[in-house]
Amino acid sequence: MSVVSRFVKHLVSSSPRLLLRPPPSPSPPPYCPSALSVTQTTGIPDLVAATFSFSTAFSSPSLSSSDGPAVEPSSPSYLSVRIRCPKDVADVLSEALLCFGASSASMDEEDGSESPDEISINSIFLPSEDVDASVSNAADSIGLKDVPVYDIEVCEQEDWVTKTQESFHPVEVTEGLWIVPEWKTPPIIEATNIILNPGLAFGTGEHPTTRLCLLLLHDLIKGGEHLLDYGTGSGILAIAALKLGAAAAVGFDVDPQAISSARHNAALNNIGSDKMQLELVPSKLCPQTTNEGIDKDPGQTLDKQGLISATEKYDVVVANILLNPLLEWADHIVSYAKPGATVAVSGILSDQLPLIRSRYSRFLEDILVSELDDWACLSGRKR
């Protein structure tokens, strides 16, 4: 399993909730974040680099479709696994399934269950995965005493493409701001519409943390700002900032596919490289961190424009990643902001706020917190 697949969250939506991970690759076995050993590379911490790679199961080489997202043609079929579990563990079990081999997991909020305390998780596995072991290991990892009941069905790959496309719809973040899948027509043409191909990288606007960051940018961007999206994924936050009036945006990511995705989404929104710059971040945790797939000339060095090393440059820095890297590398994240600039961090649960507030209080003042569905975003001005 890819290291970065443990840090999936941007495609978790409210109904249905959907999570995707990259397909298996020749990399170390699954691990727990607490067991991750951190090393340091030139320019940026490995742990941070690992956490902001949000590529999905739809990665190159791809089967392109004019009507929907690209998809990995790794197999003509896949395994559809329907798992029954208590509602109070559905979220964490879904993420555990991703850790132990599932390619996606979606909660079926209206599954016709006779028990109000149970819910179905619809998972997708590649045929090469051992579903019995995956479900058992996932259940054990979150402390379930009994392995949940589940059914397995073999389905054709084309069904996955269709189901994935059907799961994405235009999302109104707030009045006048919409996230619209590439193959859908914007509901309100005159609105600020961010056109996105959600099948390319994580960041659809549906997860509460992405929404919180978008709402913050909606209120914060007045015009002319320079923004850093620390872990750009699909590029959604950088694109939103530019459409709301920012002068320029930079996005970092460790994954070449995420950089390609963000570039593709920028093009969908008629945003050129003069407005939005994307930089691949070096990391030993990602052996694919090369020029491959991101349209760079052979031999071109990373950070040629000095974006990674440019500190105290940005009016707004946003990092929508996860708790551990936010805590571990707070000083590095904040270092990119100008004195007095706004720094926003998200990807955290509300009950994790005390840790984040304690860590960032030494760097930020006038701290504000916004919350949505048990998730939180903390922002403040750099001292």
Salt bridges, closest charged atoms under 4 A:
ASP91 OD1 - ARG17 NH1 2.75
ASP108 OD2 - ARG82 NH2 3.46
GLU109 OE2 - ARG17 NE 3.64
ASP111 OD2 - ARG84 NH1 2.30
GLU118 OE1 - ARG84 NH2 3.28
GLU129 OE2 - ARG21 NH2 3.35
GLU182 OE1 - HIS264 NE2 3.44
ASP219 OD1 - HIS218 ND1 3.45
GLU279 OE2 - LYS296 NZ 3.58
GLU312 OE2 - LYS382 NZ 3.61
ASP315 OD2 - HIS226 ND1 3.81
ASP315 OD1 - LYS338 NZ 3.11
GLU365 OE2 - ARG381 NH2 3.24
GLU365 OE1 - ARG383 NH1 3.75
ASP366 OD2 - ARG381 NH2 2.61
